[in-house]
Amino acid sequence: MLKQQFYILAKSFCNNQSLIDTCWLELEANYSHKKRHYHNLAHLENLITQLEQVKTQIQDWNAILFAVFYHDAIYKATKSDNELQSAELAKKRLAELNVPITIIQPVYDLIMATKGHTVSSANDINLFTDADLSILGFDWKSYHTYAKQIRNEYSIYPDLMYNPGRKKVLKHFLDMPRIFKTQFFYDKYELQAHMNLKKELELV
């Protein structure tokens, strides 16, 4: 499904089948890496599912889709510039695919916004970052699985180092005036997200 969506998207700008194949294989390899436990292809599928629910509110669906595919293209638990590296890769690959700068720049901005998940003046960005955080508001079983997957991605670090950092992240979200910026995602996930975050905080 993801492959088909990427090909349809890319083919609307580029007729070089070999290049599209190369771009997809790069994405597939990155998201399928053995160290990817949460930031993988299943995460992309969920993101698209979430965003399709608010598609009528989105101004640039093509930019949103490209951002989905590239926002975690580069992901290393030991690095703090994953968003920047992913955004730069997207800029490079989309230029190769003849995507116009009027789409490339929004894609870059969407990806960079996932670093802080702060409120933006651009509604597309708020919808995108809310969808990216939607797992926080899933049922506890799904959320707990996500939390364990994140721990596995940071398995290089012992609990002594991981737990304080994880607590800081959890408290950061709980201290926000609201986790979800848009009304749709706020109504759907805010309450459960707070319950999940507080429960994990007790367990860490």
Backbone as a printed PyTorch tensor [residue, N CA C, xyz], in Angstrom:
tensor([[[  0.8240,  -1.2010,   0.0000],
         [  0.0000,   0.0000,   0.0000],
         [  0.8650,   1.2610,   0.0000]],

        [[  1.8760,   1.2970,   0.8910],
         [  2.7650,   2.4560,   0.9640],
         [  3.5350,   2.6390,  -0.3340]],

        [[  4.0310,   1.5380,  -0.8560],
         [  4.7910,   1.5960,  -2.1040],
         [  3.9230,   2.1560,  -3.2260]],

        [[  2.7020,   1.6690,  -3.3170],
         [  1.7840,   2.1280,  -4.3580],
         [  1.5050,   3.6240,  -4.2100]],

        [[  1.2990,   4.0650,  -2.9690],
         [  1.0390,   5.4850,  -2.7250],
         [  2.2340,   6.3540,  -3.0940]],

        [[  3.4270,   5.8630,  -2.7760],
         [  4.6290,   6.6260,  -3.1110],
         [  4.8010,   6.7220,  -4.6260]],

        [[  4.5740,   5.6120,  -5.3180],
         [  4.7440,   5.6000,  -6.7750],
         [  3.7440,   6.5330,  -7.4630]],

        [[  2.5070,   6.5060,  -7.0220],
         [  1.4860,   7.3910,  -7.5990],
         [  1.8760,   8.8460,  -7.3820]],

        [[  2.3300,   9.1410,  -6.1730],
         [  2.7460,  10.5000,  -5.8240],
         [  3.9320,  10.9480,  -6.6660]],

        [[  4.9660,  10.1220,  -6.7050],
         [  6.1840,  10.4820,  -7.4390],
         [  5.9390,  10.6000,  -8.9390]],

        [[  5.1060,   9.7120,  -9.4760],
         [  4.8490,   9.7180, -10.9150],
         [  4.0780,  10.9490, -11.3770]],

        [[  3.4550,  11.6450, -10.4550],
         [  2.7670,  12.8700, -10.8510],
         [  3.7420,  14.0080, -11.1140]],

        [[  5.0150,  13.7890, -10.8020],
         [  6.0370,  14.8040, -11.0480],
         [  7.1930,  14.3000, -11.9180]],

        [[  7.3810,  13.0000, -11.9400],
         [  8.5650,  12.4290, -12.6080],
         [  8.1820,  11.1820, -13.4100]],

        [[  8.7440,  11.0430, -14.6110],
         [  8.4610,   9.8630, -15.4330],
         [  9.6630,   8.9140, -15.5300]],

        [[ 10.6530,   9.1680, -14.6610],
         [ 11.8440,   8.3220, -14.6320],
         [ 11.6030,   7.1690, -13.6530]],

        [[ 11.1670,   6.0360, -14.1920],
         [ 10.8050,   4.8900, -13.3580],
         [ 11.9840,   4.3970, -12.5260]],

        [[ 13.1530,   4.3730, -13.1160],
         [ 14.3430,   3.8980, -12.4060],
         [ 14.6560,   4.7660, -11.1920]],

        [[ 14.5080,   6.0640, -11.3640],
         [ 14.7640,   6.9890, -10.2650],
         [ 13.7370,   6.8150,  -9.1480]],

        [[ 12.4790,   6.6530,  -9.5280],
         [ 11.4230,   6.4470,  -8.5310],
         [ 11.6810,   5.1450,  -7.7680]],

        [[ 12.0760,   4.1010,  -8.5030],
         [ 12.4180,   2.8260,  -7.8610],
         [ 13.5230,   3.0200,  -6.8280]],

        [[ 14.5570,   3.7570,  -7.2210],
         [ 15.7060,   3.9910,  -6.3420],
         [ 15.2900,   4.7410,  -5.0790]],

        [[ 14.4580,   5.7660,  -5.2490],
         [ 13.9890,   6.5480,  -4.1020],
         [ 13.1650,   5.6920,  -3.1470]],

        [[ 12.2750,   4.8710,  -3.7030],
         [ 11.4600,   4.0220,  -2.8530],
         [ 12.3050,   2.9870,  -2.1040]],

        [[ 13.2340,   2.3570,  -2.8100],
         [ 14.0700,   1.3330,  -2.1850],
         [ 14.9040,   1.9200,  -1.0520]],

        [[ 15.3380,   3.1520,  -1.2210],
         [ 16.0840,   3.8320,  -0.1630],
         [ 15.2010,   4.0150,   1.0750]],

        [[ 13.9830,   4.4920,   0.8560],
         [ 13.0530,   4.6870,   1.9650],
         [ 12.7230,   3.3590,   2.6440]],

        [[ 12.4190,   2.3670,   1.8330],
         [ 12.0490,   1.0480,   2.3620],
         [ 13.1760,   0.4650,   3.2100]],

        [[ 14.4050,   0.5930,   2.7270],
         [ 15.5610,   0.0700,   3.4640],
         [ 15.7460,   0.8100,   4.7880]],

        [[ 15.6090,   2.1280,   4.7500],
         [ 15.7940,   2.9210,   5.9680],
         [ 14.7430,   2.5930,   7.0260]],

        [[ 13.4830,   2.5690,   6.6000],
         [ 12.4010,   2.3200,   7.5570],
         [ 12.3150,   0.8560,   7.9960]],

        [[ 12.9680,  -0.0270,   7.2730],
         [ 12.9330,  -1.4520,   7.6110],
         [ 14.1900,  -1.9040,   8.3450]],

        [[ 15.0590,  -0.9700,   8.6850],
         [ 16.3070,  -1.2990,   9.3740],
         [ 16.0110,  -2.0500,  10.6750]],

        [[ 16.8660,  -2.9790,  11.0260],
         [ 16.6340,  -3.8390,  12.1930],
         [ 16.5360,  -3.0650,  13.5060]],

        [[ 17.0830,  -1.8410,  13.5400],
         [ 17.0230,  -1.0380,  14.7680],
         [ 15.7490,  -0.1920,  14.8530]],

        [[ 14.9360,  -0.2510,  13.7810],
         [ 13.6690,   0.4810,  13.7850],
         [ 12.5840,  -0.3880,  14.4180]],

        [[ 12.1540,  -0.0070,  15.5850],
         [ 11.0960,  -0.7640,  16.2650],
         [  9.7670,  -0.0180,  16.2230]],

        [[  9.8360,   1.3150,  16.2440],
         [  8.6170,   2.1250,  16.1260],
         [  8.6400,   3.0020,  14.8820]],

        [[  9.7550,   3.6640,  14.6220],
         [  9.8560,   4.5800,  13.4790],
         [ 10.0910,   3.7880,  12.1930]],

        [[  9.0970,   3.0070,  11.8310],
         [  9.1960,   2.1000,  10.6880],
         [  8.0310,   2.3200,   9.7240]],

        [[  7.8500,   1.3950,   8.8080],
         [  6.7950,   1.5430,   7.7960],
         [  5.3930,   1.5360,   8.4110]],

        [[  5.2190,   0.8110,   9.5000],
         [  3.9090,   0.7870,  10.1660],
         [  3.5580,   2.1750,  10.7030]],

        [[  4.5680,   2.9010,  11.1600],
         [  4.3500,   4.2740,  11.6320],
         [  3.8650,   5.1530,  10.4860]],

        [[  4.4370,   4.9770,   9.3080],
         [  4.0110,   5.7600,   8.1450],
         [  2.5660,   5.4340,   7.7770]],

        [[  2.2190,   4.1570,   7.8390],
         [  0.8530,   3.7460,   7.5150],
         [ -0.1440,   4.3850,   8.4780]],

        [[  0.1940,   4.4060,   9.7620],
         [ -0.6930,   5.0240,  10.7420],
         [ -0.8290,   6.5190,  10.4850]],

        [[  0.2840,   7.1510,  10.1530],
         [  0.2780,   8.5940,   9.9050],
         [ -0.6650,   8.9430,   8.7530]],

        [[ -0.6030,   8.1700,   7.6800],
         [ -1.4810,   8.4140,   6.5360],
         [ -2.9400,   8.1710,   6.9230]],

        [[ -3.1800,   7.1040,   7.6780],
         [ -4.5400,   6.8090,   8.1400],
         [ -5.1020,   7.9610,   8.9590]],

        [[ -4.2840,   8.5030,   9.8500],
         [ -4.7190,   9.6250,  10.6770],
         [ -5.0090,  10.8560,   9.8220]],

        [[ -4.1240,  11.1540,   8.8920],
         [ -4.2540,  12.3620,   8.0730],
         [ -5.4100,  12.2830,   7.0820]],

        [[ -5.7200,  11.0800,   6.6260],
         [ -6.8450,  10.9310,   5.6980],
         [ -8.1650,  11.3360,   6.3530]],

        [[ -8.2240,  11.2680,   7.6740],
         [ -9.4340,  11.6580,   8.3970],
         [ -9.6700,  13.1700,   8.3680]],

        [[ -8.5890,  13.9220,   8.1240],
         [ -8.6990,  15.3910,   8.0890],
         [ -8.2690,  15.9470,   6.7290]],

        [[ -8.3550,  15.1010,   5.7090],
         [ -7.8740,  15.4840,   4.3820],
         [ -8.5520,  16.7500,   3.8580]],

        [[ -9.8280,  16.9360,   4.1780],
         [-10.5490,  18.1130,   3.6840],
         [-10.0210,  19.4080,   4.3070]],

        [[ -9.2960,  19.2920,   5.4220],
         [ -8.7290,  20.4650,   6.0770],
         [ -7.3140,  20.7880,   5.5920]],

        [[ -6.7390,  19.8780,   4.8260],
         [ -5.3410,  20.0250,   4.3970],
         [ -5.2540,  20.7980,   3.0880]],

        [[ -4.3810,  21.7830,   3.0440],
         [ -4.2080,  22.6180,   1.8560],
         [ -3.3670,  21.9410,   0.7880]],

        [[ -2.2510,  21.3200,   1.1920],
         [ -1.3350,  20.7120,   0.2130],
         [ -1.1220,  19.2430,   0.5530]],

        [[ -1.9870,  18.4070,   0.0030],
         [ -1.9320,  16.9700,   0.2890],
         [ -0.6450,  16.3410,  -0.2220]],

        [[ -0.1520,  16.7850,  -1.3690],
         [  1.1000,  16.2310,  -1.9060],
         [  2.2700,  16.5010,  -0.9690]],

        [[  2.3390,  17.7160,  -0.4510],
         [  3.4150,  18.0640,   0.4810],
         [  3.3080,  17.2260,   1.7520]],

        [[  2.0920,  17.0570,   2.2300],
         [  1.8630,  16.2440,   3.4280],
         [  2.3410,  14.8130,   3.2030]],

        [[  1.9900,  14.2300,   2.0590],
         [  2.3870,  12.8500,   1.7770],
         [  3.9010,  12.6990,   1.6550]],

        [[  4.5310,  13.6140,   0.9400],
         [  5.9930,  13.5500,   0.8310],
         [  6.6300,  13.6720,   2.2160]],

        [[  6.0670,  14.5310,   3.0640],
         [  6.5890,  14.6980,   4.4230],
         [  6.4290,  13.4200,   5.2340]],

        [[  5.3140,  12.7300,   5.0350],
         [  5.1150,  11.4450,   5.7150],
         [  6.2450,  10.4910,   5.3560]],

        [[  6.4990,  10.3610,   4.0790],
         [  7.5110,   9.3980,   3.6220],
         [  8.9250,   9.7470,   4.0760]],

        [[  9.2340,  11.0220,   4.2000],
         [ 10.6150,  11.4020,   4.4930],
         [ 10.8640,  11.8870,   5.9200]],

        [[  9.8210,  12.0800,   6.7480],
         [ 10.0520,  12.7500,   8.0310],
         [ 10.9350,  11.9720,   9.0020]],

        [[ 10.9550,  10.6560,   8.9030],
         [ 11.8500,   9.8420,   9.7340],
         [ 12.7970,   9.0110,   8.8680]],

        [[ 13.0600,   9.4910,   7.6610],
         [ 13.9230,   8.7410,   6.7440],
         [ 15.2980,   8.5130,   7.3560]],

        [[ 15.7730,   9.5020,   8.1020],
         [ 17.0150,   9.3680,   8.8480],
         [ 16.6480,   9.3420,  10.3220]],

        [[ 16.9800,   8.2580,  11.0010],
         [ 16.6370,   8.1550,  12.4120],
         [ 17.6800,   7.3120,  13.1390]],

        [[ 18.4500,   7.9760,  13.9710],
         [ 19.4550,   7.3000,  14.7950],
         [ 19.2720,   7.7780,  16.2270]],

        [[ 19.0960,   6.8380,  17.1370],
         [ 18.8240,   7.1730,  18.5330],
         [ 19.9400,   7.9940,  19.1670]],

        [[ 21.1480,   7.8800,  18.6380],
         [ 22.2870,   8.5840,  19.2280],
         [ 22.4550,  10.0010,  18.6800]],

        [[ 21.6260,  10.3910,  17.7190],
         [ 21.7620,  11.7040,  17.0860],
         [ 20.6170,  12.6350,  17.4730]],

        [[ 20.8950,  13.9330,  17.4420],
         [ 19.8670,  14.9220,  17.7810],
         [ 19.4350,  15.7430,  16.5660]],

        [[ 19.9900,  15.4060,  15.4090],
         [ 19.6590,  16.1760,  14.1940],
         [ 18.9320,  15.3340,  13.1560]],

        [[ 18.1870,  14.3260,  13.6090],
         [ 17.4890,  13.4330,  12.6710],
         [ 16.5060,  14.1810,  11.7750]],

        [[ 15.7950,  15.1460,  12.3510],
         [ 14.8060,  15.9010,  11.5720],
         [ 15.4960,  16.7020,  10.4670]],

        [[ 16.5930,  17.3510,  10.8170],
         [ 17.3360,  18.1290,   9.8320],
         [ 17.8750,  17.2360,   8.7230]],

        [[ 18.4570,  16.1100,   9.0940],
         [ 19.0060,  15.1890,   8.0990],
         [ 17.9060,  14.6230,   7.1930]],

        [[ 16.7500,  14.3390,   7.7790],
         [ 15.6210,  13.8280,   6.9950],
         [ 15.0920,  14.9080,   6.0520]],

        [[ 15.0040,  16.1350,   6.5540],
         [ 14.5170,  17.2490,   5.7360],
         [ 15.4650,  17.5310,   4.5700]],

        [[ 16.7540,  17.4520,   4.8350],
         [ 17.7400,  17.6860,   3.7780],
         [ 17.6890,  16.5860,   2.7290]],

        [[ 17.4950,  15.3490,   3.1780],
         [ 17.3750,  14.2280,   2.2280],
         [ 16.1350,  14.4170,   1.3660]],

        [[ 15.0350,  14.8260,   1.9900],
         [ 13.7980,  15.0600,   1.2400],
         [ 14.0070,  16.1410,   0.1920]],

        [[ 14.6470,  17.2170,   0.5760],
         [ 14.9060,  18.3200,  -0.3590],
         [ 15.7050,  17.8320,  -1.5710]],

        [[ 16.7080,  17.0180,  -1.3040],
         [ 17.5570,  16.4990,  -2.3790],
         [ 16.7910,  15.5460,  -3.2940]],

        [[ 16.0970,  14.5900,  -2.7140],
         [ 15.3850,  13.5750,  -3.5120],
         [ 14.2130,  14.1900,  -4.2890]],

        [[ 13.4770,  15.0960,  -3.6720],
         [ 12.3340,  15.6920,  -4.3580],
         [ 12.7770,  16.5720,  -5.5150]],

        [[ 13.9200,  17.2200,  -5.3730],
         [ 14.4670,  18.0060,  -6.4840],
         [ 14.8110,  17.0810,  -7.6460]],

        [[ 15.3640,  15.9040,  -7.3240],
         [ 15.7030,  14.9180,  -8.3560],
         [ 14.4450,  14.4130,  -9.0530]],

        [[ 13.3460,  14.3650,  -8.3130],
         [ 12.0710,  13.8840,  -8.8630],
         [ 11.2760,  14.9900,  -9.5660]],

        [[ 11.9110,  16.1410,  -9.7420],
         [ 11.2950,  17.2930, -10.4390],
         [ 10.0990,  17.8890,  -9.6950]],

        [[ 10.0580,  17.6870,  -8.3840],
         [  9.0030,  18.2990,  -7.5770],
         [  9.3190,  19.7870,  -7.4600]],

        [[  8.3560,  20.6580,  -7.6870],
         [  8.6210,  22.1030,  -7.6410],
         [  8.9510,  22.5840,  -6.2230]],

        [[  9.7140,  23.6630,  -6.1580],
         [ 10.1290,  24.2310,  -4.8740],
         [  8.9260,  24.6570,  -4.0380]],

        [[  7.8150,  24.9570,  -4.6940],
         [  6.5940,  25.3520,  -3.9750],
         [  6.0270,  24.2040,  -3.1490]],

        [[  6.4810,  22.9870,  -3.4330],
         [  6.1010,  21.8240,  -2.6300],
         [  7.2710,  21.4000,  -1.7430]],

        [[  8.4910,  21.4790,  -2.2830],
         [  9.6680,  21.0560,  -1.5280],
         [  9.8190,  21.8430,  -0.2280]],

        [[  9.6290,  23.1680,  -0.2960],
         [  9.8120,  23.9850,   0.9100],
         [  8.8080,  23.6370,   2.0060]],

        [[  7.5160,  23.4880,   1.6680],
         [  6.5690,  23.0540,   2.7020],
         [  6.9130,  21.6820,   3.2820]],

        [[  7.4000,  20.7730,   2.4440],
         [  7.8060,  19.4480,   2.9280],
         [  8.9310,  19.5960,   3.9550]],

        [[  9.8940,  20.4300,   3.6160],
         [ 11.0290,  20.7060,   4.5110],
         [ 10.5160,  21.2540,   5.8460]],

        [[  9.6070,  22.2090,   5.7790],
         [  9.0580,  22.8350,   6.9840],
         [  8.2490,  21.8410,   7.8170]],

        [[  7.4830,  20.9900,   7.1550],
         [  6.6910,  19.9720,   7.8520],
         [  7.5950,  19.0210,   8.6250]],

        [[  8.6600,  18.5770,   7.9850],
         [  9.5850,  17.6430,   8.6390],
         [ 10.2810,  18.3040,   9.8200]],

        [[ 10.7460,  19.5240,   9.6400],
         [ 11.4430,  20.2250,  10.7110],
         [ 10.5130,  20.4750,  11.9050]],

        [[  9.2250,  20.6260,  11.6380],
         [  8.2600,  20.8850,  12.7090],
         [  8.1130,  19.6970,  13.6620]],

        [[  8.5050,  18.4940,  13.2200],
         [  8.3750,  17.3170,  14.0830],
         [  9.4360,  17.2880,  15.1730]],

        [[ 10.3750,  18.2140,  15.1390],
         [ 11.3910,  18.2540,  16.1880],
         [ 10.8320,  18.8000,  17.5010]],

        [[ 10.0130,  19.8520,  17.3990],
         [  9.4910,  20.4590,  18.6160],
         [  8.0140,  20.2670,  18.8450]],

        [[  7.2800,  19.9450,  17.7720],
         [  5.8260,  19.7660,  17.8570],
         [  5.1350,  20.9600,  18.5200]],

        [[  5.6170,  22.1580,  18.2120],
         [  5.0200,  23.3650,  18.7760],
         [  3.9290,  23.8940,  17.8470]],

        [[  3.1280,  24.8080,  18.3680],
         [  2.0320,  25.3820,  17.5800],
         [  2.5990,  26.2070,  16.4250]],

        [[  2.0120,  26.0220,  15.2540],
         [  2.4460,  26.7460,  14.0600],
         [  1.3040,  27.6120,  13.5380]],

        [[  1.6600,  28.6310,  12.7670],
         [  0.6320,  29.4550,  12.1230],
         [  0.0610,  28.7470,  10.9000]],

        [[  0.7340,  27.6620,  10.4770],
         [  0.2980,  26.8830,   9.3150],
         [ -0.5310,  25.6840,   9.7770]],

        [[ -1.7750,  25.6300,   9.3550],
         [ -2.6630,  24.5490,   9.7850],
         [ -2.1760,  23.1820,   9.3300]],

        [[ -1.5980,  23.1020,   8.1290],
         [ -1.0790,  21.8110,   7.6400],
         [ -0.0240,  21.2620,   8.5920]],

        [[  0.8210,  22.1420,   9.1110],
         [  1.8700,  21.7140,  10.0410],
         [  1.2530,  21.2110,  11.3370]],

        [[  0.2660,  21.9190,  11.8480],
         [ -0.3930,  21.4840,  13.0900],
         [ -1.0730,  20.1350,  12.9210]],

        [[ -1.7220,  19.9250,  11.7920],
         [ -2.3680,  18.6360,  11.5240],
         [ -1.3290,  17.5240,  11.4060]],

        [[ -0.2290,  17.8350,  10.7440],
         [  0.8260,  16.8370,  10.5330],
         [  1.4870,  16.4330,  11.8500]],

        [[  1.8470,  17.4170,  12.6680],
         [  2.5100,  17.0900,  13.9360],
         [  1.5320,  16.4260,  14.9050]],

        [[  0.2650,  16.7930,  14.8480],
         [ -0.7350,  16.1160,  15.6780],
         [ -0.8710,  14.6500,  15.2700]],

        [[ -0.9230,  14.4050,  13.9930],
         [ -1.0290,  13.0260,  13.5060],
         [  0.2020,  12.2200,  13.9140]],

        [[  1.3570,  12.8760,  13.8880],
         [  2.6080,  12.2190,  14.2650],
         [  2.5850,  11.7920,  15.7360]],

        [[  1.8430,  12.5330,  16.5650],
         [  1.7520,  12.2350,  17.9980],
         [  0.5170,  11.4170,  18.3590]],

        [[ -0.2550,  11.0240,  17.3700],
         [ -1.5430,  10.3700,  17.6410],
         [ -1.4100,   9.1260,  18.5050]],

        [[ -0.3000,   8.4090,  18.4050],
         [ -0.0880,   7.1970,  19.1910],
         [ -0.2040,   7.4780,  20.6900]],

        [[  0.1050,   8.7040,  21.0980],
         [  0.0290,   9.0490,  22.5210],
         [ -1.3870,   8.9060,  23.0580]],

        [[ -2.3800,   9.0480,  22.1770],
         [ -3.7690,   8.9830,  22.6020],
         [ -4.4760,   7.6860,  22.2540]],

        [[ -3.7180,   6.6770,  21.8330],
         [ -4.3250,   5.3710,  21.5550],
         [ -4.6710,   4.6780,  22.8830]],

        [[ -5.3510,   3.5540,  22.8070],
         [ -5.6610,   2.7850,  24.0130],
         [ -4.3620,   2.3710,  24.6980]],

        [[ -4.4360,   2.0950,  25.9890],
         [ -3.2330,   1.8330,  26.7740],
         [ -2.4060,   0.6760,  26.2140]],

        [[ -3.0320,  -0.3760,  25.7540],
         [ -2.2860,  -1.5200,  25.2250],
         [ -1.4180,  -1.0920,  24.0380]],

        [[ -1.9950,  -0.3310,  23.1270],
         [ -1.2450,   0.1440,  21.9640],
         [ -0.1460,   1.1120,  22.3910]],

        [[ -0.4810,   1.9920,  23.3190],
         [  0.5000,   2.9620,  23.7980],
         [  1.6630,   2.2560,  24.4950]],

        [[  1.3480,   1.2740,  25.3230],
         [  2.3940,   0.5550,  26.0530],
         [  3.3320,  -0.1690,  25.0890]],

        [[  2.7610,  -0.7170,  24.0170],
         [  3.5800,  -1.3590,  22.9830],
         [  4.5050,  -0.3280,  22.3490]],

        [[  3.9690,   0.8530,  22.0510],
         [  4.7700,   1.9540,  21.5010],
         [  5.9060,   2.3270,  22.4460]],

        [[  5.6140,   2.4490,  23.7290],
         [  6.6340,   2.8330,  24.7130],
         [  7.7620,   1.8080,  24.7540]],

        [[  7.4050,   0.5280,  24.6600],
         [  8.4250,  -0.5330,  24.6490],
         [  9.2370,  -0.5030,  23.3640]],

        [[  8.5730,  -0.1600,  22.2580],
         [  9.2860,  -0.0540,  20.9760],
         [ 10.3010,   1.0920,  21.0120]],

        [[  9.9090,   2.2010,  21.6110],
         [ 10.8310,   3.3300,  21.7500],
         [ 12.0170,   2.9210,  22.6240]],

        [[ 11.7320,   2.2120,  23.7100],
         [ 12.8220,   1.7420,  24.5880],
         [ 13.7830,   0.8610,  23.8080]],

        [[ 13.2600,   0.0090,  22.9460],
         [ 14.1110,  -0.8700,  22.1440],
         [ 14.9820,  -0.0800,  21.1760]],

        [[ 14.4530,   1.0250,  20.6640],
         [ 15.2490,   1.8500,  19.7530],
         [ 16.4090,   2.5270,  20.4880]],

        [[ 16.2360,   2.6940,  21.7780],
         [ 17.2860,   3.2980,  22.6040],
         [ 17.9870,   2.2550,  23.4680]],

        [[ 17.9890,   1.0120,  23.0030],
         [ 18.5530,  -0.0880,  23.7930],
         [ 20.0510,   0.0620,  24.0350]],

        [[ 20.6990,   0.9330,  23.2740],
         [ 22.1240,   1.1860,  23.4740],
         [ 22.3840,   1.8050,  24.8390]],

        [[ 21.3330,   2.4480,  25.3960],
         [ 21.4790,   3.1210,  26.6870],
         [ 20.9210,   2.2730,  27.8330]],

        [[ 21.6320,   2.1660,  28.9470],
         [ 21.0950,   1.4370,  30.1170],
         [ 19.9790,   2.2460,  30.7630]],

        [[ 19.1680,   1.5940,  31.6020],
         [ 18.0500,   2.2730,  32.2710],
         [ 18.5080,   3.5090,  33.0300]],

        [[ 19.6950,   3.4400,  33.6000],
         [ 20.2420,   4.5480,  34.3790],
         [ 20.3310,   5.8280,  33.5570]],

        [[ 20.5560,   5.6660,  32.2520],
         [ 20.6420,   6.8240,  31.3660],
         [ 19.3140,   7.0860,  30.6500]],

        [[ 18.6230,   6.0210,  30.2770],
         [ 17.3940,   6.1710,  29.4930],
         [ 16.2440,   6.7440,  30.3110]],

        [[ 16.0220,   6.2060,  31.4940],
         [ 14.8440,   6.5760,  32.2830],
         [ 14.7390,   8.0740,  32.5890]],

        [[ 15.8230,   8.7330,  33.0320],
         [ 15.7180,  10.1810,  33.2830],
         [ 15.3440,  10.9690,  32.0230]],

        [[ 15.8970,  10.5600,  30.8920],
         [ 15.5840,  11.2300,  29.6310],
         [ 14.1440,  11.0030,  29.2170]],

        [[ 13.6720,   9.7870,  29.4110],
         [ 12.2910,   9.4670,  29.0570],
         [ 11.3240,  10.2310,  29.9590]],

        [[ 11.6460,  10.3160,  31.2470],
         [ 10.7950,  11.0680,  32.1750],
         [ 10.7040,  12.5280,  31.7600]],

        [[ 11.8130,  13.0700,  31.2980],
         [ 11.8440,  14.4680,  30.8550],
         [ 10.9090,  14.6730,  29.6690]],

        [[ 10.9170,  13.7240,  28.7340],
         [ 10.0460,  13.7940,  27.5590],
         [  8.5810,  13.7130,  27.9790]],

        [[  8.2680,  12.7730,  28.8480],
         [  6.8890,  12.5900,  29.3020],
         [  6.3750,  13.8350,  30.0280]],

        [[  7.2090,  14.3930,  30.8870],
         [  6.8210,  15.5990,  31.6270],
         [  6.6560,  16.7930,  30.6890]],

        [[  7.4910,  16.8230,  29.6460],
         [  7.4020,  17.9030,  28.6500],
         [  6.0100,  17.9170,  28.0190]],

        [[  5.5260,  16.7440,  27.6140],
         [  4.1990,  16.6590,  26.9980],
         [  3.1010,  16.9750,  28.0090]],

        [[  3.2510,  16.4760,  29.2210],
         [  2.2360,  16.7030,  30.2420],
         [  2.1590,  18.1720,  30.6750]],

        [[  3.2670,  18.8750,  30.5570],
         [  3.3040,  20.2870,  30.9440],
         [  2.7860,  21.2230,  29.8530]],

        [[  2.5650,  20.6910,  28.6660],
         [  2.0390,  21.5150,  27.5800],
         [  0.6120,  21.9580,  27.9120]],

        [[  0.2320,  23.1890,  27.5250],
         [ -1.1570,  23.6310,  27.7150],
         [ -2.1250,  22.6400,  27.0800]],

        [[ -1.7360,  22.1300,  25.9290],
         [ -2.4580,  21.0520,  25.2600],
         [ -1.4740,  20.3550,  24.3240]],

        [[ -1.5750,  19.0340,  24.2510],
         [ -0.6690,  18.2490,  23.4120],
         [ -1.0260,  18.4030,  21.9360]],

        [[ -2.3230,  18.3190,  21.6580],
         [ -2.7850,  18.3790,  20.2730],
         [ -3.2940,  19.7780,  19.9390]],

        [[ -2.7530,  20.3430,  18.8730],
         [ -3.0360,  21.7370,  18.5070],
         [ -4.3590,  21.9150,  17.7870]],

        [[ -4.7610,  20.9110,  17.0140],
         [ -5.9760,  21.0300,  16.1970],
         [ -7.1740,  20.4290,  16.9360]],

        [[ -8.3420,  20.9400,  16.6590],
         [ -9.5410,  20.5130,  17.3980],
         [ -9.8520,  19.0460,  17.1710]],

        [[ -9.6780,  18.5730,  15.9410],
         [ -9.9850,  17.1750,  15.6300],
         [ -9.1650,  16.2300,  16.4930]],

        [[ -7.8570,  16.4130,  16.5010],
         [ -6.9840,  15.5050,  17.2520],
         [ -7.0910,  15.7370,  18.7590]],

        [[ -7.3510,  16.9820,  19.1650],
         [ -7.5380,  17.2700,  20.5860],
         [ -8.7530,  16.5120,  21.1260]],

        [[ -9.8510,  16.6310,  20.4140],
         [-11.0790,  15.9640,  20.8470],
         [-10.9320,  14.4470,  20.8740]],

        [[-10.1700,  13.9290,  19.9320],
         [-10.0560,  12.4780,  19.7830],
         [ -9.0440,  11.8450,  20.7370]],

        [[ -7.9380,  12.5540,  21.0250],
         [ -6.8260,  11.9050,  21.7210],
         [ -6.3100,  12.5670,  23.0030]],

        [[ -6.6620,  13.8080,  23.2640],
         [ -6.0320,  14.5480,  24.3700],
         [ -6.1960,  13.8660,  25.7310]],

        [[ -7.4150,  13.5240,  26.0800],
         [ -7.6720,  12.9430,  27.3950],
         [ -6.9230,  11.6350,  27.5940]],

        [[ -7.0100,  10.7370,  26.6160],
         [ -6.3310,   9.4370,  26.7150],
         [ -4.8180,   9.6140,  26.7230]],

        [[ -4.3170,  10.5900,  25.9770],
         [ -2.8720,  10.8430,  25.9350],
         [ -2.3560,  11.2010,  27.3230]],

        [[ -3.0680,  12.0520,  28.0280],
         [ -2.6630,  12.4300,  29.3910],
         [ -2.6750,  11.2180,  30.3180]],

        [[ -3.6750,  10.3830,  30.1840],
         [ -3.7530,   9.1810,  31.0130],
         [ -2.5780,   8.2460,  30.7250]],

        [[ -2.2660,   8.0740,  29.4560],
         [ -1.1680,   7.1930,  29.0660],
         [  0.1800,   7.7150,  29.5500]],

        [[  0.4260,   8.9960,  29.3420],
         [  1.6990,   9.5940,  29.7200],
         [  1.9080,   9.5180,  31.2330]],

        [[  0.8610,   9.7960,  31.9930],
         [  0.9650,   9.7260,  33.4570],
         [  1.2290,   8.2950,  33.9080]],

        [[  0.5820,   7.3390,  33.2450],
         [  0.7670,   5.9340,  33.6150],
         [  2.1900,   5.4690,  33.3190]],

        [[  2.7290,   5.8750,  32.1380],
         [  4.0990,   5.4810,  31.8210],
         [  5.0770,   6.1390,  32.7890]],

        [[  4.8000,   7.3830,  33.1410],
         [  5.6730,   8.1230,  34.0460],
         [  5.7910,   7.3920,  35.3900]],

        [[  4.7180,   6.7500,  35.8160],
         [  4.7320,   5.9860,  37.0630],
         [  5.5540,   4.7080,  36.9250]],

        [[  5.6720,   4.2190,  35.6930],
         [  6.3610,   2.9430,  35.4530],
         [  7.8460,   3.0970,  35.1600]],

        [[  8.2400,   4.2830,  34.6940],
         [  9.6520,   4.4900,  34.3070],
         [ 10.5280,   4.5920,  35.5490]]])
